[in-house]
Amino acid sequence: MRRPFIMGNWKLNGNKDTVNKLIFNLCQKINDITGCVVGIAPPVIYLERARKALNNSPIVLAAQNVDVHLSGAFTGDISANMLKDIGIRYVIIGHSERRIWHKETDAIIAQKFSVLKKIGLIPILCIGETAKEKEEGRTKEICIRQIDAILCSQGVDAFYNTVIAYEPVWSIGTGKSEVPTKVQILHKFIRDYIMKKDKTIANQVIIQYGGSVTNENAEELFSQPDIDGVLVGGASLQAKVFLDIITIAMEKKA
């Protein structure tokens, strides 16, 4: 059985006070997580503080990015070894904001994916189409191209113990979420595509949805059989809203 997976991506937000208060408020209410995985991805500079603040909470920690190198003269970068050393379990890669602002290509993302798997960390691979690509009817084509960057270079086994996050670029941060039934169609398409290579891996891979997820649309999203979780952006910075999403997930996927 796939357990629902709720991940909060804090992006470039927060400070020491935010980390302490937000994690305190989450931990006060979240000791009884059942049947799902909950994680947060604070900015890298606050990961160690977040780990200490969680204090054996069931909430898992994720990083928002990683470098392709494990060590060396790469000023400002963070390696998979470093992340693992401080207790990180998941790493977000391929987010559209990295693809757009940092010019990360499918090839670079595939390299990051490979490094994470070798080190024993779990990739959260973000895929999704732009508004223009959606208008051109290329959503499935774009998602498969981004999946194939890993599939063709590392094989279907690479998707064992992996998370795929479908995040339509046009929806992120806009307040415009894709219709849940349309998300379901695409998630099933992705799962069926992987299933052509390996049925067991396709059935266990977690496929999240991201893109203006809130406590208002979470119930309908979690009602879909192939929406296994959500990658939450701005709403994850509001403890009550994030907790509402977690509660909905536990109830709908029970």
C-alpha positions as CSV (number, residue, x, y, z in Angstrom):
1,M,0.0,0.0,0.0
2,R,1.2,3.5,-0.9
3,R,1.0,5.8,2.1
4,P,0.0,9.4,1.4
5,F,2.9,11.8,1.5
6,I,2.6,15.4,2.4
7,M,5.7,17.6,2.0
8,G,5.9,21.3,2.8
9,N,8.3,23.2,0.7
10,W,9.2,26.4,2.5
11,K,11.2,27.8,-0.4
12,L,13.1,31.0,0.3
13,N,11.2,31.9,3.4
14,G,11.6,32.0,7.2
15,N,14.1,32.9,9.9
16,K,15.2,31.5,13.2
17,D,12.0,32.6,14.9
18,T,9.8,31.2,12.1
19,V,11.5,27.8,12.2
20,N,11.0,27.5,16.0
21,K,7.4,28.7,16.1
22,L,6.2,26.8,13.0
23,I,7.8,23.5,14.1
24,F,6.5,24.0,17.6
25,N,3.0,24.5,16.4
26,L,3.2,21.5,14.1
27,C,4.6,19.2,16.7
28,Q,1.9,20.2,19.2
29,K,-0.7,18.7,17.0
30,I,1.0,16.0,15.0
31,N,2.2,13.4,17.4
32,D,-0.4,11.0,16.3
33,I,0.3,10.8,12.5
34,T,-1.1,7.5,11.3
35,G,-1.0,6.0,7.8
36,C,0.9,8.8,6.1
37,V,4.3,10.5,5.8
38,V,4.7,14.2,6.6
39,G,7.8,16.2,5.9
40,I,9.1,19.8,5.6
41,A,11.8,21.3,3.5
42,P,13.1,24.5,5.2
43,P,15.9,26.5,3.6
44,V,19.2,24.7,3.8
45,I,20.7,27.1,6.4
46,Y,17.9,26.2,8.8
47,L,17.9,22.4,8.3
48,E,20.1,21.7,11.4
49,R,18.0,24.0,13.5
50,A,14.8,22.3,12.2
51,R,16.2,18.9,13.0
52,K,16.8,19.9,16.6
53,A,13.4,21.6,16.9
54,L,11.6,18.5,15.6
55,N,13.1,16.5,18.6
56,N,12.2,13.0,17.5
57,S,8.9,14.1,15.9
58,P,7.5,11.8,13.2
59,I,7.9,14.7,10.7
60,V,10.7,14.0,8.3
61,L,13.2,16.5,6.9
62,A,13.9,17.3,3.2
63,A,16.3,19.6,1.4
64,Q,15.2,21.8,-1.4
65,N,18.2,21.1,-3.6
66,V,21.5,19.3,-3.9
67,D,24.7,19.5,-6.0
68,V,25.8,16.9,-8.5
69,H,29.3,16.7,-6.8
70,L,30.1,15.0,-3.5
71,S,33.0,17.3,-2.6
72,G,35.5,19.6,-4.1
73,A,36.0,23.2,-5.3
74,F,32.3,24.1,-5.8
75,T,31.8,27.2,-3.7
76,G,28.3,27.6,-2.3
77,D,27.0,24.1,-3.1
78,I,25.7,21.4,-0.8
79,S,26.5,17.7,-1.3
80,A,24.3,14.7,-0.8
81,N,26.8,13.5,1.8
82,M,26.4,16.7,3.8
83,L,22.6,16.4,3.8
84,K,22.7,12.8,4.9
85,D,25.2,13.6,7.6
86,I,22.7,16.0,9.3
87,G,19.8,13.5,9.0
88,I,18.0,14.5,5.8
89,R,16.0,11.8,4.1
90,Y,14.4,13.4,1.1
91,V,15.7,15.9,-1.5
92,I,13.6,17.9,-3.9
93,I,15.1,18.1,-7.4
94,G,13.9,19.4,-10.7
95,H,11.6,22.0,-9.3
96,S,10.5,24.4,-12.0
97,E,12.0,27.3,-10.1
98,R,15.4,25.6,-10.3
99,R,14.8,24.7,-14.0
100,I,13.9,28.3,-14.9
101,W,16.1,30.5,-12.7
102,H,19.1,28.3,-12.4
103,K,18.9,26.8,-15.9
104,E,18.9,23.2,-14.7
105,T,18.4,20.9,-17.6
106,D,17.0,17.4,-17.6
107,A,20.5,16.0,-17.8
108,I,21.6,17.9,-14.7
109,I,18.5,16.7,-12.8
110,A,19.2,13.2,-13.9
111,Q,22.8,13.5,-12.4
112,K,21.4,14.8,-9.1
113,F,18.9,11.9,-9.1
114,S,21.7,9.4,-9.6
115,V,23.8,10.9,-6.8
116,L,21.0,10.8,-4.3
117,K,20.2,7.2,-5.1
118,K,23.8,6.2,-4.6
119,I,24.0,8.0,-1.3
120,G,20.8,6.5,-0.1
121,L,18.6,9.6,-0.1
122,I,15.1,9.7,-1.6
123,P,14.6,12.0,-4.5
124,I,11.4,14.0,-4.9
125,L,11.5,14.5,-8.7
126,C,9.4,17.5,-9.8
127,I,8.0,17.4,-13.3
128,G,5.4,19.6,-15.1
129,E,4.5,21.8,-18.0
130,T,4.4,25.6,-18.6
131,A,1.3,27.5,-19.5
132,K,2.4,27.6,-23.2
133,E,3.1,23.8,-23.2
134,K,-0.3,23.2,-21.7
135,E,-2.0,25.4,-24.4
136,E,-0.2,23.4,-27.0
137,G,-1.5,20.1,-25.6
138,R,2.0,18.9,-24.7
139,T,1.5,18.2,-21.0
140,K,2.0,14.4,-21.3
141,E,4.9,14.8,-23.7
142,I,6.8,17.2,-21.3
143,C,6.2,14.9,-18.3
144,I,7.4,11.8,-20.1
145,R,10.5,13.7,-21.4
146,Q,11.4,14.7,-17.8
147,I,10.8,11.1,-16.5
148,D,12.7,9.6,-19.4
149,A,15.8,11.7,-18.5
150,I,16.1,9.2,-15.5
151,L,14.4,6.2,-17.0
152,C,16.6,6.0,-20.1
153,S,19.9,6.6,-18.3
154,Q,19.3,4.7,-15.0
155,G,16.6,2.2,-15.7
156,V,13.2,1.6,-14.1
157,D,14.8,0.3,-10.9
158,A,15.9,3.8,-10.1
159,F,12.2,4.7,-9.4
160,Y,12.1,2.2,-6.5
161,N,11.6,4.2,-3.3
162,T,11.2,7.4,-5.2
163,V,8.7,10.2,-5.2
164,I,7.4,12.0,-8.4
165,A,5.8,15.3,-7.9
166,Y,3.7,16.6,-10.8
167,E,3.7,20.4,-10.5
168,P,2.2,22.3,-13.4
169,V,4.5,25.3,-13.7
170,W,1.5,27.6,-14.6
171,S,-0.2,26.7,-11.3
172,I,2.7,27.2,-8.8
173,G,2.2,30.3,-6.6
174,T,-0.7,31.5,-8.7
175,G,-3.6,30.3,-6.7
176,K,-4.9,28.4,-9.8
177,S,-4.8,24.7,-9.0
178,E,-5.4,22.1,-11.7
179,V,-8.8,20.3,-11.6
180,P,-8.3,17.2,-9.4
181,T,-10.0,14.9,-11.9
182,K,-7.5,16.1,-14.6
183,V,-4.6,15.6,-12.2
184,Q,-5.9,12.0,-11.6
185,I,-5.8,11.4,-15.4
186,L,-2.2,12.6,-15.7
187,H,-1.1,10.7,-12.6
188,K,-2.6,7.5,-13.9
189,F,-0.9,8.1,-17.3
190,I,2.4,8.5,-15.5
191,R,1.9,5.3,-13.4
192,D,0.8,3.4,-16.5
193,Y,3.9,4.6,-18.4
194,I,6.2,3.3,-15.7
195,M,4.1,0.1,-15.4
196,K,5.1,-0.8,-19.0
197,K,8.6,-1.2,-17.6
198,D,7.9,-2.7,-14.2
199,K,4.5,-3.3,-12.6
200,T,5.8,-3.6,-9.1
201,I,7.7,-0.4,-9.2
202,A,4.8,1.5,-10.8
203,N,2.5,0.4,-8.0
204,Q,4.8,1.5,-5.2
205,V,6.0,4.8,-6.6
206,I,4.5,7.8,-4.8
207,I,3.1,10.4,-7.2
208,Q,2.3,13.8,-5.5
209,Y,0.5,16.8,-6.9
210,G,1.9,20.3,-6.3
211,G,0.6,23.7,-7.5
212,S,-1.5,26.0,-5.2
213,V,-2.5,23.2,-2.8
214,T,-4.5,24.4,0.1
215,N,-6.9,23.0,2.7
216,E,-9.7,24.0,0.4
217,N,-8.8,21.7,-2.5
218,A,-7.0,18.9,-0.6
219,E,-10.1,16.8,0.0
220,E,-10.9,16.5,-3.7
221,L,-7.3,15.9,-4.5
222,F,-7.0,13.1,-2.0
223,S,-10.2,11.5,-3.3
224,Q,-8.4,10.5,-6.5
225,P,-6.8,7.0,-6.5
226,D,-3.5,8.0,-8.1
227,I,-2.9,11.2,-6.2
228,D,-0.7,9.8,-3.4
229,G,0.3,13.0,-1.8
230,V,0.9,16.7,-2.2
231,L,3.9,19.0,-2.4
232,V,2.7,22.1,-0.6
233,G,4.3,25.5,-1.1
234,G,3.0,28.7,0.6
235,A,0.3,27.0,2.5
236,S,2.9,24.9,4.4
237,L,4.1,28.1,6.1
238,Q,0.7,28.4,7.9
239,A,0.6,25.7,10.6
240,K,-3.2,25.5,10.8
241,V,-3.6,25.1,7.0
242,F,-0.8,22.6,6.7
243,L,-2.3,20.6,9.6
244,D,-5.7,20.7,7.9
245,I,-4.2,19.2,4.8
246,I,-2.5,16.4,6.8
247,T,-5.8,15.6,8.6
248,I,-7.7,15.4,5.3
249,A,-5.1,13.1,3.9
250,M,-5.3,10.7,6.8
251,E,-9.1,10.7,6.6
252,K,-9.4,10.3,2.8
253,K,-6.7,7.7,2.4
254,A,-7.5,5.6,5.6
